[in-house]
Amino acid sequence: MEVAEPESGIEGSMKHPDHDLDPSVQFLPASDEKKLEKRSLSLRTMLLIGLVVLASVTTLIVTLLVCNFHLRTGEKIRKVFSGSMTIASQRFTDSYEDSNSRQFKELASQVSKQMKDIYNNVPLLSRYYISSTIQAFSESSNDSVVAYYLSEFSVPESQLSAVDEAIRSTEQIGALRKSRRVNLEHKPTNTLLIYSMMSGAVDARFINSSLNSHYMESHHSHPGKTGIIQSPGFPDTPYFPNMYTEWQLRADPNHRVQLEFIAVDLEDDCRNDFIRVYDSLVPTESQVITEECGNITPNKKLVFLSSGNVMLVTLVTNEEKNFPGFRAQYSQVAAEIPGCGGKLTGMKGTFTSPGFSSHYPPQIQCVWDIEVSTGKQVMLNFSRFSMHEPGQSPKNCTKDYVEINSNRMCGSQPTNKVHVFESSKLTVKFFSDMSYVDEGFFAQFEAYDPHHFCPGRFQCDNRVCIDSKLQCDGYNDCEDMSDEKDCVCEEFYFRCKNGLCKPKHFFCDGVDDCGDNTDEENCGHCEAGQVDCRNGRCVSEQKKCDGHNDCGDGTDESECAKAIVLSCSEFTFKCKNEECISKQNPRCDGEKDCDDGSDEADCDCGTVPYKSSRIVGGEIAGEGEWPWQVSLHLKGEGHVCGASIISNSWIITAAHCIHETNRYSQAEQWEVYLGLHTQGESNTWTVQKSVKQIICHPAYNPVSFNHDIALMKLDSSVIFNQYIWPICLPSATRVLPVGQSVWISGWGKTREHGNLATVLHKAEVRIINDTVCHQLMGDDISPGMICAGLLTGGVDACQGDSGGPMSYMDPGSKRSFLVGVVSWGEGCGQREKPGIYTRVTKYRNWIREKTGHPLGS
């Protein structure tokens, strides 16, 4: 786009159809300073001027000292505002889409001059105003023209807020012009009738002085056709550093722009590299539809709609960590969205937010009037509800919301909640404002008998219905605790002093689950105020982290910021220099604890790069979310087990996967799939490998499943990427407290007698107390096993998940550690039957010996 006015200090868009970016072009660069012309002067004249200047400077200095010694001129800050305005006196023509056309330039020049007049009417703005440029035009609903502009100011820091307020006042000036239609004949013929003016400061990241390239494209969608936009070079080369890129998208009148992201692969930190989509043709903050960064996979549906017939997509990058970028497709859809409001009748039915299951558009409102049969009342359930927006609290829904009989809801809503209303009629309103959209909701209404309105379910005191299985399970499912009142504590639950029943695996887990600390009392043999040492001794809590080994085994110094050197034992971490330290979990925690730094060596693992047995009761995992996950196939039989990547040549699985398939020594029968997300659907990132060597633990017992661990060596090294990455192995001192959340993942069966999952699933479970595990599963639990699950059932690993990872993410380092290998269990997801996993910490030395993995000690 060319500059609308020659005198403008804001440079227009530079088109680079061949992606050859010009590094001299900046997005919204500062105005050029005027250069002074040099002239030769006579010596006498120069001396005379010098005396005059010296006298003037002296006078000025004295005046400043006398008037105000502390008065200083504040440093001026460059401020850029973007916005739009409707020009009622113009009709839109196709030529206004072409920034090189004569019609575009003429109208742009008129609008720029009139904007200057608007700012000059506000004394504060006229003082700091530099220039304006018109970036684009579009048509409004009444065939008039919408102009999109950028305006630049140079403002003292002390005046920033005052200028922001003054800019808001210009919107009122624009509105006043609309009321002067009767006087139009008295105005000059080149005066435009402007109204609906809107302005806002441009995000500071767009005006970064380091941005050295600007690339722009414009596209107009056509009926029944889909177009593609993508970052320069995608996917073969990374996007350029320090670049601002924009794509202006348009649709025909009475249509919306629909944008669907096919792939997004950017740096994780949105402060560095980010995509922003606007419901405008300039980056106006009040019209941001979404902001995206990191790695977003195809299973996460990212589809957005405009409120009108224009949309702007922007990409800003910094100088570091350049990634492949993104690809998206655009099209146009009718402006009217089916199902937005109406009358709903009958015994039951469903309705959704506009555009569900993609994102609803900005600036839309729908009203549903629900009416059921006389004598019945309305029950409403939101099986999906997600309406989040920055700056909005679920307690104060002022932006995007659903309103039911004057009560507003936003944020998230539990899917097991049923809203009951004492009426046969109900009004539901949906509203979205100008910025930030979400997935919305899927709702079901049903008529019920007011005398039996929770058939087959538990009725909470707040008239919410929940599944009867959730009653007395130790969780506040009703949100008013009514499902946990007057409960009889079953065998595997304990009673708190306040009468609540809690699962025994909550006992002594370091969390006050009862609410009165009953579950955390008398948890050790030591008295209150003492530390329970792992060797059985008791020492005062005052001796914790004092730099001395008071316990004798380092327990009192194991959870401190600074580790101390101890005699080596089963409780200590051995550094490469043979020193042993007290810190409990020092490996790869981001802090150097060993003097030789060996605790932080070879820690390029356990993170999702660039972000930059089946699971019962789980959910679909994001593509690339578990890059260490492996699918093991027997040739001709498909997926049979999972595994985890620990290096570019080795993976870990369960020994029973090898023995049960009678392939112990036949490595050539196995196929290894890395970077796989959906079974049977390989993509660019999927790698298939053969197996060169299989090593099962020599003490593996196929009857008891003790020592259920095996290693596989790949036939060749794999190259790591964002979908293939190793998981960290824990040190021997890695301790997971009871109740700690961990993750399991795999393609196993989604229910006990069901089929294998096609798409990778994940589920969150909790570490269960060894004593409780023995009580539940008998004496088959060995020190090499670890229990995890939910005693209430419903979430577990199952057939097909065997050999897969149980991972723990350290909250400090944000690294994931392989703490368990899916081994065995009784059924899948059964109540009070947790899953059993191989405890990896017990086998780390064996793993190091067989693979040469640089584990440390």
Buried (B, 14 or more C-beta within 10 A) or exposed (E): BBBBBEEBBBBBBBBBEEEEBEEEBBBBBBBEEEEEEEEEEEEEEEEEEEEEEEEEEEEEEEEEEEEEEEEEEEEEBBBBBBBBBBBBEBEBBEBBBBBEBEBBBEBBBBBBBBBBEBBEEBEBBBBBBBBBBBBBBBBBEEEBBBBBBBBBBBBBEEBBEBBBEBBEEBBEBBEEBBEEEEEEEEEEEEBBBBBBBBBBBBBEBBBBEEBBBBBBBBBBBEEEEEBEBBBBBBBEEBBBBBBBBBBBBBBBEEBBBBBBBEBBBBBBBBEBBBBBBBBBBBBBBBBBBBBBBBBBBBBEEBBBBBBBBBBBBBBBBBEEBBBBBBBBBBBBBEBEBEBBBEEBEEEEBEBBBBBBEBBBBBBBEBBBEBBBEEEBBBBBBBEBBBBBBEEBEBEEBEBBBBBBEEEBBBBBBEEBBBBBBEBBEBBBBBBBBBBBBBBBBBBBBBBBEEEEBBEEBBBBEEBBBBEEBBBBBBBBBBEBEBBBEEBEBEEBBBBBEEEBBBBBBBBBBEEEBBBBEBBBEEEEEBEEEBBBBBEEBBBBEEBBBEEEBBBBBBBBBBEBEEBBBBEBBEBBBBBBEEBBBBBBBBBBBEBBBBEEEBBBBBBEBBBBBBBBBBBBBBEBBBBBBBBBBBBBBBEEEEBBBBBBBBBEBBBBBBBBBBBBBEBBEBBEBBBBBBBBBBBEEBEEBBBEBBBEEBBBBEEBEEEBBBBBBBBBBBEEEBEBBBBBBBBBBBBBBBBBEBBBEBBBBBBBBBEBEBEBBBEBBBBBBBBBBBBBBEBBBEEBBBEBBBBBBBBBBBBBBBBBBBBBBBBBBBEEBEBBBBBBBBBBBBEBBBBBBBBBBBBBBBBBEBBBEBBEBEBBB
